[in-house]
């Protein structure tokens, strides 16, 4: 399942290498910026819905060795026919062309 693609943000580029040189208030502001940016480009609700629909997540642990599928819980969240739980927001991922175009505008090089 596709949850989104997060393009680079110029203000955050290279921040990891500058953490020791950056004051706490600036780091907090950048963390908020990163979270908001991530949320704009990724279907977070879909990630949580799919995780909640996973049988092992519903039990809190993987089945014990030797118990097989019988150890998995019955019932739980209903899963859509496509194999994923319905998301609560209307996330629309960008097309490959839109992502490629945006990446090129941000300076990405092709051929990854």
N, C-alpha and C positions, 0 to 999 in steps of 0.2 A: 504494500500500500504506500502511496505517495503522500507525504505530509507537508511538503513545501521545500523551498530552497531559500537560504538566507544569504543575500548579497552582502558584500563587505560595506562597512561604513567608514568613510575616511577618518572621522574623529576617533574611531576605536582601533584603527589599523596600527599595529605595533605596540599597543598598550601593555601587553603582557611583559614586554621587555622594559617598560618604563614604570612599572608599578612602584618600585622602591623610590623613584624620584617624584612621584605624584602624591599630592596631599590627599588626606582622607575625604574631604568634601568633594573634590574633583572625582575621586574614584567612585564615590556613592552616586554622583550625578551620571557618570559614565555607565555604571551598573544599571541604573534606571533606563538610560537611553538604550542600552543593549537589550534589556528585557522587553521594552516597548517595540524595538525594531524586530526582534525575534518573533514576537507575538503577531506582528503585521504580516509576516511571511510564512508562518508555520501554523498548521491546523492543530493547535494544542488540544482543543476539545476532542478532536479525532484520536489523538494519541492516547488521551486518558480513557476515552470510550473503548478503544481497542484493548487497552491494558485491562480495563475492568471486565471486558468480555472474555479475557483469557482464563481458562479453567484453573490454572495454577495460581493466578492472582486472586481468584475468588476464595481459595482455600487458605491462602497465606503461605503456602509451601508446596513444593513439588511432591508428588506421590512418593511413598516409601518404595524402595527397591523391591521388586517382586510383586507389588500390588497391581501394577498395570493400570489400565483405564478405569477399573472398578473403583479406584480411590478418588477419582475426580468427582466433584459435586454435581448433583442433579439440579436442573433449573438455572437460575442466575439470569443475568441480563440477556435479553433477546438480541440475537445477531441478525442483521439484515441479510437478505439472500445473497448479496455480493460478497459476504464474508466479513463485513465490518459493521460495527455498531453505528447507528446514525449519530452524526455530530449535532450538537445543540446550536451551532451557529452556521451561517451559510458561507463557509470557506470555499473559495474558488481558486485553485492553484493556477498559476500562470502557465501558458503554453511553453513548450521548449523554445520556440522562436522568441517569445517575450523574455524568457530568462536569459537566453543567449545575447539578445540585444542589450538588455540591462547590464549584463556582465561585461560586455565589450565597452559600454559607456564608462564603466568603472575601472577600465584598464586591464581586464582579464585577457589572457592570451589563450588561444585555442589549442586543441590537441592533447588535453589532459589525459 
